[in-house]
Amino acid sequence: MFKNCKWNRTKREGSRPAGITRIDFALDDFEGCIDLDLLEYKIKKGCYVTRLVSSMNTTGFNLRDRVESGKTIYLGDRGAETFFRYYDKKAKCKNDGIEIDPSIDVWNRMEIEMKLGRANWFTYNYLNNENFNPYEAILGMFRLTQKPLSKKQKNKHLFEVDRLYSKFLHNTKKATPLKVPQLVYDLQNLENYVEKTTSGASDTYIRIFGLKKYLEVLENRKFKTNETPKYSALLEKNSGSFEQEDYTAIYNPKIKTFKKVS
């Protein structure tokens, strides 16, 4: 990758190779290999090898529904070059009101953030070193072990990796970005998103730039809507189900309503 990398040219610094500032990737567990309660217990018992210096556990709680929204375990400092996050993805989807395939019993996720030097090291080796093993690279950042280790023990990298953790990481070799549960996106999701998330921005945009400019934006974005699977599927499924209204309207910011042009 870096052999053919373009060079950034600046007047003061001259030529220097372009680099990668951050990599984010996620590994999904659908088999229960990552037991978050067990992971928390083993970390507290010292069953790990890592240079990361901190760990934090949180349990989300939805104040509106008064139900827990899943456990999250953080490893490392968010501002450091390496940061791990383990959490209950299924519980998060439920808390966010996102429907997933009901046949999915377990969906835990491990997310890794790598920045600056770590991100460049990982990317270069992944693309240029045929002997590079991502599995071993992850274990080099955080190795969950079968038994506890004392601070004085040497050659810690030789200690046996936790069997379920090892199985999970090896399974990622077969994973693809498409191997995730199909999210269900329906009219209720669309209404909630527009009314709760975009309505304020839309109102402000129209007040500043005018309705005509806003409608031009919508018209220009049609091609993007058709390329987005969840939107195109929703349009196809509900085509002709509702009375279509003309975009032409007059917006009254005082009463915040659209009035059809006669």
Buried (B, 14 or more C-beta within 10 A) or exposed (E): EEEEEEEEEEEEEEEEEEBBEEBEEBBBBBEEBBBBEBBBEBBEEBBBBBEBEEBEBEEBEEEEEEEEBBBBBBBBEEEBBBBBBBBBBBBBBBBEEBBBEEEBEBBBBBBBBBBEEBBBBBBBBBEEEEEEEBEEBBBBBBBBBBEEBEEEEEEBEEBEBBEBBBBBBEBBEEEEEEEBBEEEBEEEBBEEEEEEEEEEEBBEBBEEEEBEEBBEEEEEEEEEEEEEEBBEEBEEEEEEEEEEEEEEBEBEEEEEEBEEEE
